[in-house]
């Protein structure tokens, strides 16, 4: 394995760690603090996102990637997420218990930029 391959493996690993943290937040709540840990699940997700960005930066600086956030693609993804949330609700698989769907729809309709 060379350095680039190792960095790509690290990139994949960070993505998996984000997935694991999201799963924990979904199961136990974003504000839950795992016994023996100082941070909430939400804070731990944020840490993993920063770890991912650190690896992306290295891959960008080495010329392996040329990643720059694409605002149009981000807007399109936001709209697609809301579309499929609506579809899940129509199928009966999702209930908007928190009442967040009107807010999400408004954010997408305004084409609000991504946070960050």
Residue pairs with C-beta under 8 A, 6 or more apart in sequence:
1 9
4 59
4 62
4 64
7 55
7 58
7 59
7 62
7 64
8 59
8 64
10 55
11 52
11 55
11 56
11 59
14 48
14 51
14 52
14 55
15 52
17 48
17 51
18 45
18 48
18 49
18 52
21 41
21 44
21 45
21 48
22 45
24 32
24 34
24 41
24 44
25 32
25 41
25 42
25 45
28 34
28 41
29 41
30 40
30 41
30 42
30 45
31 40
31 41
31 42
32 40
32 41
33 39
33 40
33 41
34 41
37 44
39 47
56 65
56 67
59 65
59 67
60 66
60 67
69 114
69 116
71 113
71 114
74 113
74 114
75 108
75 111
75 113
75 114
78 107
78 108
78 112
78 114
79 108
82 101
82 104
82 105
82 108
85 94
85 101
85 104
86 101
88 94
89 95
89 96
89 101
